Amino acid sequence: LKRLFGLGRLVALAQSASPARARAMFNARKKIVKDKGAAPSALEEEVAKALFDIEVAPQSDIKTDVRDIYISGAQELEVKNRSAIVVQFPYRVWKNVRKIHGRLIRELEKKFSKKHLVFTANRTILDKNFRRKGLKIRPRSRTLTAVHESVLEDIVSPTEIFGKRTRIGADGSKLLKVILDPKDKDKEQVEAKLSTFSAVYKKLTNKEAVFMFPDA
């Protein structure tokens, strides 16, 4: 039913649009693959349309790479005085995203003015009851710790993590301090995104983290 509703909404929009715009909307829909056929949100359709626009733009130098990329979800967060959009990709296309990570973020941020964009891959966490699912061993990459480490790397990419340390408060609370590569401090407005990284990490993992560059 959700899928039919999503398709119905797309058909209604297409019917009210010009033929050229209608074709573009249907083509853009191919840039979203939702789990179990769920209907995409308006934001997800907007991100998919932006991806499709990049794919067909004659002047784009990443359009060939974007052709093999599609999203699985998108959500918007409020971070201080601006919004951030977290775009999720199926793990099977993540390698393609990583190839053009920085350039794709730049292109999408042009289309979503004054909003920070953060990319993450979909990963599945296997708990300690993994044997009930017919598995003999649990790959380390599927543990909670490993997935959260990967999410951390996704969020700051294409910047790299220079170091990490955990501070434990008197009440037992933990705060992860993430040190980013100092050579990236002046690139891609990374310094302006530090609070965005913290908010996204909290949203995706329910853990507190602060991001910073090492003192000069």
Secondary structure, 3 states (H helix, E strand, C coil): CHHHHHHHHHHHHHHHCCHHHHHHHHHHHHHECCHHHCCCCHHHHHHHHHHHHHHHCCCCCCHHHHCCCCECEEEEEEECCEEEEEEEECHHHHHHHHHCHHHHHHHHHHHCCCEEEEEEECCCCCCCCHHHHCCCCCCHHHCHHHHHHHHHHHHHCCCCEEEEEEEECCCCCEEEEEEECHHHCCCCCHHHHHHHHHHHHHHHHCCCEEEECCCC
